[in-house]
């Protein structure tokens, strides 16, 4: 718009507009409104859309102007013209512009030879800009942005960083299983350093990094409890599901809840899990008498409901009300929702009970967790006796290591490999086998609409189970030579003959429960996965070095138990699997570089060995400071 146009417009305003109109216009312009208006009875002509200013209007233009005035909308509504018109009526007043348009058009409707398509585009831009200025832009575009982000994340358009090669180039680093090629190159160099004078087993943990802690859970409880328990509010029955350590979690949390509610705990019922297929009862795995006696000053525990309560419920436990408690429920939830029902009914069930108590609870409740897990729960005598024999045999056979040995929790069973959705070196046969295993174990979970399996991305993210070969290379790189006695805790290894061969080559003295115990000793435990896991747990608990290769309750409980026994230090190697994925994907890596990376990984595990529990963390893994007290340095030196 030219200066002459603005001059003419202001002259008309001065001659014909009312004072009210001027004030309205000023307020509108000040507020940033893109469409300032006058009162309905006032008409102010706008500047024409061309640079030339005609001296008078033609008859057709005048008629068009009158029609435009009749169609003019009331004050406060949008002044955008009809969407399909090529020459909509001009607005009643000049619109404020942030810059000049050489074509003289601006944001308005068509004119000066503009076609319908261009006018529609400009009007769409006007709507968007208007929405943004009126703070509606976020609401307008947020759903679109969210959906677009989810589509990209789920890989619906094929944006997959999986380990498959694309037409543009090789797969991303760390996304392909190349560990056998790395081993083929490094093995000759490992052999030259066998039987070396230095073995990391004797110097794995630095004494300077250790802080002296001692168990104090029982002391905390005795200060808050009393020798005489108050009258019980009722009976609490829980059902522990899952494997050995998930059952352990449910038992310890049940003790804490029973103490919180002043309820009598019935010895937990073990649910027959479809995966574990173990029909063991509480007394088959844990020492029931010792458990009851250890907690008698804090929580009352009975083996079964008394006769009068059984009569009330027709001798049918299923008749007792089952309260559905959400996972990680707070202390207040139990006091406000569960306690009144116990008092009302006399007994309640909570099934399932896994992870039904929050990690953040008062110190008295945490103290009960400590006492139950680290003091009251010990294995049943048959398990305990055989486990002690196995530990002594490991100590005797590790004479070159001064009675020390390394234990490895190896999660490379068929179901774990299938669940991880990772690919190894078995080709199409392996993929087909894993598809069948996933369908058998999880029945369509991995075939749901929108589910995208990305093996390469899983490997890069450190989610793939380490193979026995990878564990062996990692330990040799850390300095554990071929004289090191290694105990492997595992179920049935996937393609055991193929995958275990290189690990046995690197560590000829490798042991498992099947080589450490006789067939006659193991016979009573065969077919009971939780009892066999208890043997593995015991041997790993007393090793000098424990290596965890995949998450789960087994390593989480074991790490915390080792901290409780070893003065606060876990003495555990927790591999950085993201870094390992990169190193094992590089067949050209040099042995010295690989060793340096492994030594750094061992040092980081040493530094993190004495971690304290953080808010929201589990004391079963981090028992300090809830279950352990820091020792006085002077007393410790003495």
Beta strands, then each sheet from edge to edge (+ up, - down):
strand 1: 213-215
strand 2: 235-240
strand 3: 264-266
strand 4: 269-270
strand 5: 301-302
strand 6: 347-350
strand 7: 406-409
strand 8: 486-489
strand 9: 545-548
strand 10: 572-574
strand 11: 628-630
sheet 1: 1+ 11-
sheet 2: 4+ 2+ 3+ 5+
sheet 3: 4+ 2+ 6+
sheet 4: 8+ 7+ 9+ 10+
end
